[in-house]
Amino acid sequence: MLSDSIDNTNEEEEEDTDFDMDIEYQDMRERINELYDIQKKDLLTFIEDENNSKNTQMENPSTTSTTSSYYYYDIESDLLKSDIEKYMETYGYETGTINICIYQINVSGKTPFIQYILQKNNSQHKKQPDTIKFPTFSYIRGMDIMTYCQSILDMTFICYSENMKAENKGAYVYKGFTNNNNEFQLFFDCSLYNIDVHKLYRENDLYLTLMDEIVNHRSICNFKIDEEVIDFFMNHPNFVYLVDADEYYIETPLVAYAGCNYNQLEFSSIFGISTSKPESLMGPYYYFTDYQNAIKAGGWVNKEIQNRTKESSQTSSQKSSQKMVDYDEHGRFIKGGLIRFAIFPGNTKVTTNCLENSTDKSQITQHMLELDSSTMEYRNARNAIRFSDRDALWTQKYDSVYVGPMGLDNGDTYQEAPLWVLKDYEQQIPLTIHSIDKKTLKETWSRGDKYYIY
């Protein structure tokens, strides 16, 4: 009896203890949720304050010393400094074309870089639909050019008003002009506006553009850049680069993209791309691609996931998970998107698939090769055995890896190329986020098809 009473007492104490623990657990969860909400707001406020504070601090925004490095935009010697109206009058210009060249030096990333604000024609333009060029107007003798430019600049920055502090309104600096056969380029530094990541749609008419897009790709999001813009920078290399204190060129970032379901866009636009899974080609690092491949990733669900869903039994939890993915019978997301980035590859390793290359001996790759030969994991590992590096040995000597189009052992071309794999988080800067125009997506993706943002 004594033992029974002791046992009953212990059971009662355990019940009381369990009850107390449940209350404590619930209290703890509530406190954690409250703390999460507070810290989430504080974090977003911190990010906004940081973004707003990243502007240059000197009267000349093109020359400054930042936390990243000293830089200088060496265009002064190529610009005419005289009053443009007097210049027109002195040399007897009756008419001409005025191109407004608006730029900012972005100091939000690893190193500063140049961006130009270009104007895009709408898709219904009769002569040059969807073409991107300098904001332009025609000059007639006697016109007050600077007043006209100021009006255009003021209207331009209404679009970016959320990205600037009140005291920075109108804080663009006129730098001078060039004359190329009656084509005048007037340069304005707007670095104090601190234009940050933003949503961009096809019908928007202002595109903040990287030099890589102008000079190399000659397009933005599949929209052609006007040849006159390209020719100007090709003929004036000083306008393409920033230089450091020792007059060496500072690394110019490359444009790259990442595609995803639209629901993931906002997070990635704030925090950037996260590291990939360990099974990825070059290990768990940061993967970026070109516009066409980003459309594939943001327009269609991964085939492996789609096939796995079809083959698996449809439990209630799987149905719920599938509903969250939101894709149609062809694997196209109901709403997909992509993010445009500036990336800084630094010292880059370029991969090849040569017979003399050593094979990937990482444990992950060896495990993949032990799988059934019909699985996608096996095929991926086998076909890339001479250029994959899942142990990420490349990080010992390089800042990034570039994987270009190349033939595989089975005779196919590597479909995920091009890929840029970055070692450090700080090598990426989100620029713009886009939704994909689903009307341009066919049942299957093809590199040769034309895809557009919405």
N, C-alpha and C positions, 0 to 999 in steps of 0.2 A: 504493500500500500504506500509505504513511504516513497519507494522508487516511482510509483505511478504519479504521486503528487508532484514529485520533482520533475518528472517528464512533462506533466500538464503545465506546470509553471514555466518550464523552458519553452513549451510551445506557445504559451501566451506571450512570453517575453519576445519570442521570435516574431509573432504576429505584430506586436507593438512596434518592434524594431523595423519590420518591413514597412509598416504604415508610415513611421517617421521618415524612413528613407525615401518613400514615394513622395511625401510632402517636400522633403529636401530636394529631391530630384526635380520636381515640378518647379520649385522656387528657383533652383539653379538654372533650369532651361529658360525661365522667364527673364532672369537677370542677364543670361547670355544673349537672348534675343534682343533685349533692350540695349545692351552694350553694342551688339552688332549694328543695330539701327543707328545708334549715336556715332559709332566709328565709321560706318558707311557714309553718313552725311559729312563727317569731318574729313574723310578721305577725299570725297568728291570736291568739297570746298578747298582742300589743300591743293588738289590737282588744278582746279580752276585758278587759284591764286598764283600757283607756280607758272601756269601757262601765261597768265596776264602779266606777270613780272618779268618774263623773258623778253625784254626789249632792250635795245641799245640805249646807252646812257649819255652819249655825247652829242654835241650839236651836229656833227657830221656822222650820220648813222652808218656810213660805209667804211669807216676806219675806227676800230675799237679793240680793246683788250678784253676778252671774255674768259670764262672759266675753261673753255675748251682750248682756245689759242688766240693769238693775235692774228688778225686778218686785214687784208686791204683789197678793195675792188679797183683794180688798176685801169680805170677807163678815162681818167682825167686828161691824159695827153691826147686822146683821140677826140675829145669834145671841144666844140667851139663855145667860148664863154660869153661872147658878145650878146647884146640885146637882140633877140631874133627879129623883132619888128623893124629895128633900125637896119639890121642885116638885109632884110627883104627890100627895104626902101633904098638902101645904098646900092645894091646890085640889081635893082630894077625888076624884081620878080612880080609878075602880074598874077600868076596862079601857081599852085603847087599842092602837094599832098603832105599832110601832117600826120605822122604816126606817133602815138603817145606810148612810150616805152616805160611801163611801171614795173618796178622790181622791189623785192625785199630780200634782205640777207637774213635767212632763218638760222637762229642760234639755239634752237631747242634740242639739238641732238649732239652726237659725238663730236662733230666738227661743223662749222658754219657752212652754209651753201646758198646758192642763188636760186631764186624763183621769179619768173616773170608772169605778170597778169596779162593773159591774152583773151581776146574776145571771139566767141564762137557764133557763126551764123546759125540760124535755126534750120530745121530739117526741110522747111518749105522755101528756103532761099532759091531764087530762080537761077542764079549763075554759079554760086559756090555753096551748095547745101552742106551744113555741118562742118564747114571749114573754119579753122582756128587761125586768127591773125592778130596783128596789133590793132588796138582801137584807133580809128582813122577818121579824119575829116578833110574836106577840100579847103584850100586857102584861096582867098580872093584879096587883091590888093586893098590895103586899108583895114583889114580885119584885125581886131585885138586878139592875137593868138593866145596869149597867156591867160586872159580872162576866159576864153573858150575852153582852154585846157583845164582850168580850175573847176569850171562847171562840170566837165566830164569826170574829173577826179572825185569831186564831191558826190556825184551820183554813183560812181563806182563803189565808193567805200560805204555807202548806205547798206550795200549787200553784206558787208563785213562788220557792221556796227557792233554786233555781239562779241566780237573778238578784240575789241580795243577799249582802253580806258578813256574816260571822258576828256582828260587833259591832252590826249593824243589826237583828238579830232583835228583834221587839217594839217597833220604833222608830216606831210610829204615834203621832200626837199628837191628843188629843181637843180639838176647837175650840169645841164648844157645840151647841145644838139649836134647832130651830124647832117651833112647834106650829100646825098647820093643821087646825082642827076635829077634834081628837082623833087626828090623824095627826102623829106626832112624827118629825122628821128629825134624826138625830145625826150630826155631821160629824167625820171622822177624816182627818188628813193623813198619808199614807203615802209621801211623796216620798223618804224615805231608803231605801226598798226598791229604787228604781231598776229598775223592771220594764222589760225590753228586748224586742226582737223575739222572737216565739215562734210555734210552730205552734199552730193552733187548729182544733178539730173541731166538728162539729155537736152532738155529745153533751157537749162541755165546758160547764160551767155558769157560768164566769166570763169576762166580756168587758170588756176595758179600752177605754173608749168615748170618742170625741171629742165635743166640744160640737156640731160641725157635724152629726154623726150624730143627736144627741138632738133638737136644735132644728129643723134643716132637713130632713134625710132621714127622721127618725123611724124608722130601722131600721139594722141592721148585717147585712151579708151576707144581705139579704133576710129577716131576722128582725125582727119588729115590736117596737118599744120601747113599753112600757106607757104609756098616756095620763097616768097619775098622775105619772110621771117627767117627761114632756114638760111637763105643766102646771106642775109646780113650778118648773122653770127659766124657763119663759115668764113666770111671775108674779114671779120674783126675778132680774132682769137682772144684779144684782151678782155672782151666782154663775156667770155665763156667761163673763165676761171677766177677764183680767189687766190691770193698769194699770202704767204706767211711772212714773219719778220725777216727771214733770210731770203725772201723773194723766191721761194720754192712754191710750186703749185700745191694747193690744198686739195685733198681727195674730193672729187665731184661725185655725188651719190648716183646710183643707178635707180631706175624705176623698176619696181617689181610688184607683184600682185599676190593676193591670197583669196580664194573663194570659199564660201560656206553658206549654210542655211541662213536666211535673213535674220532669224532669232539670235544668232551669235554675233551679228555685226557690231552692235553697240559696245559689247564688252571688248571685242578685239580692237575696235577703233580707239578705245581709251587706254587699254593695257598692252596692246600689240599682240603679236602672235606668240603662243606658248610653245614650249618645247614639244617635239614630236615623241612618239613612243620609241622604246629601245629597239624595236624590230625595224625601224626605219633605215633606209639605205646607208646613211652616214652617221647613225647613232641618234641619241635623243637631243637634237638641237633645233634651230629655227629654220624652217623651210619656206622658200618663196619661189614663185614661178612667173611666167609671162601672162599677158592678158588672156590669150586663148585657153590656156590650161586652167586659169582661175575661173573662167566661165564654166569649164567642165566641172570643176570642183563645187562651184556655187550653183550650177544649174541642174546637175544630176546627182542622185545619191550614189555613193560608192557601190560598184557592182558586187563586191564581196558581201557587203551588208545586205544588199537587195536579194542576192541569191540565198544567203543564210536565212533571211526572213521567209522566203518562199518555201525553203526546205524544212524549216522548223515547224513543230506543232504549234497551233495558234492558241496558247494559253491566254488567260485574261490579261496577265501582266505583259505578255509579248504584244498583244493587241494594243494595249495602252501605250507601250513604247513605240509601236509602229505609227500610231496616230500622232504622236508627238513629232515624228520625223516629217510628216506632211509631204508626200510625193505621190505622183500619179502612176498609172499603169506602165508608163515608159521609164519610170525612175526619175522623172523631172520634179524638182522641188516645186511646191505650189508657189513659194516665194523664195527666190535665191538672191544672193548678193556677193559682192566682192569688195575688197579694200585695196586701195592703191598706196604703196609705200615708197619712201626713199630709203635705200639700203646702202651701207658702207662696207663692201666686201673686204677692204684692206688687202693684205697679202693672201692671194687666192691660189689654191691648188686646182688645176684643171685635170679632170679625170679622162682616161682613155680605156678602151677595151682591147688592148693589144695582147697577142698570144704570149709575149714574154713577161707580162705582168704577173706578179705573185697573186695567189688566190686569197680570199678572205678567210682567215682561220679563226674568227671570233666564235665563241661558244654559241651565240644566238644563231649565226649563219649555219654552223654545223648541225644544230638542232633542227633548223628548218629543212636541211637536206635529208634528215632522217624521216621526214613526213612522207605520206603517200605521194607518189609522183603526179597524181591527178590534181592535187591541191594547188591553189593559187600561191600559197606561201612557198611551196617547193619550187614552183616554176620561177617565181621572183628571185629566189636565192640562187638557183642554178644559172639563170640567164645573166645575172649580174655578178657572178662569182669573182671576176677579175677586176671589178672596179668598186664593188661595195666595200664598206669599212665600218662595220657595226660596232667595233671596239673604239671607233673615233680616234685612231692613231694620228689622223691628219691634224688634230688640234695641237699636237706637240710642236708643229712648225708653222702652221697656217692659221689665218683668221677666218677663212671660209673655204668652201669647196664649190666649184662650178661643174655641173653635170650637163653636158650638151647632148644634142642628138647623136646617136651612135648605133652601129649595128650590133645586134646581140648574137649569141651563138646559135640560136634557132633560126636565124635569118631575118627576124623582125627588127624594127627600129625601136629604140627605147622611148616609150610613149609619154613618160612623165617629164621628159626634157622640154625646155631647159629648167634646171633647178639651181637655185643658190641656197646653200646651207651655211648659216652664220653661226659663229661660235658663241658670241655674247649678245645678250638682250639689247644692249645699248647700240647695236649696229642697225637698228630698225627705227623708222619714224613713220607712223600713220599720217597720210596726207588727206585722203578723201575716202568716203564710203559711198557705195552705189547699190541700187537694186537692179537686178537683171530684167530686161524686157523679155518676158517669157514668149512673146509672139515670135521672137527670132530664133527660138529653140526648136529644132526638129526632134524626131523621136530619138535619134542618137547623135552624139557629138562628133564633129569632124573638124580637123584643123583648118581645112580649106573654106569652111562656112563663115559667113559674116554674122557676128553677134554684137548686140548693142546694150547699153545700159538703158534703164527706163527713164 
